[in-house]
Amino acid sequence: MYVLREAFGYGHREIAGVLDLSEANCRQLYRRAVRRVGEPQARFEPASERQEELVTSFITAARDGDLAGLEKLLAADATWWSDGGGKVTAARWPIEGGAGIARFLAGGGPKFARGLDFVPAEVNGALGLASWAGDTLVGLSVIEVRDGLVAGVRAVVNPEKLAFARRQLTRP
């Protein structure tokens, strides 16, 4: 997006046609990219083996509804963001605090996770998780790890956005 606009001089309408996105979405993505390029440091650290172990433990605790386990894995100031796009059920506002996120996941995690496969994935260069129901991508999350704890989760369950992501991912 950014390269098409900056390096090649494409307009937002042309980029929208190439990427099969709306022009408004392309404008927003470009605005975010400009802001991101100007930031002085990396937003996420590369995934390490320890981070991957933490994410695996986090998934297991959420799937099992293990409230105490989730509380141990979440930073006190963690935040959960969901994007259902009004198409599917998702938290409408960010959930602030590790204890609140733990209650949210322990309450709904086992029901949501039933029948899903959770596969580690690199999402925009960050540690992520793809949620699959058979061959259908039903969720994509970026997990921010800070000081050995889950500090943030950005979960996308909006089917329209997942359709784009699905074309980028291969089902293991």
HUTA-V913312 format. One record per run of one state. SS is the DSSP state (helix for helix, strand for strand, loop for the rest). FROM is the first residue (numbers start at 1). TO is the last residue. Records with the same first field share a line. If there is no record, write none. Layout:
# HUTA-V913312
SS: FROM-TO  FROM-TO
This chain:
# HUTA-V913312
loop: 1-1  7-11  20-22  38-48  65-66  84-94  97-97  114-116  124-125  134-135  147-148  157-158  169-172
helix: 2-6  12-19  23-37  49-64  67-73  98-113  159-168
strand: 74-83  95-96  117-123  126-133  136-146  149-156
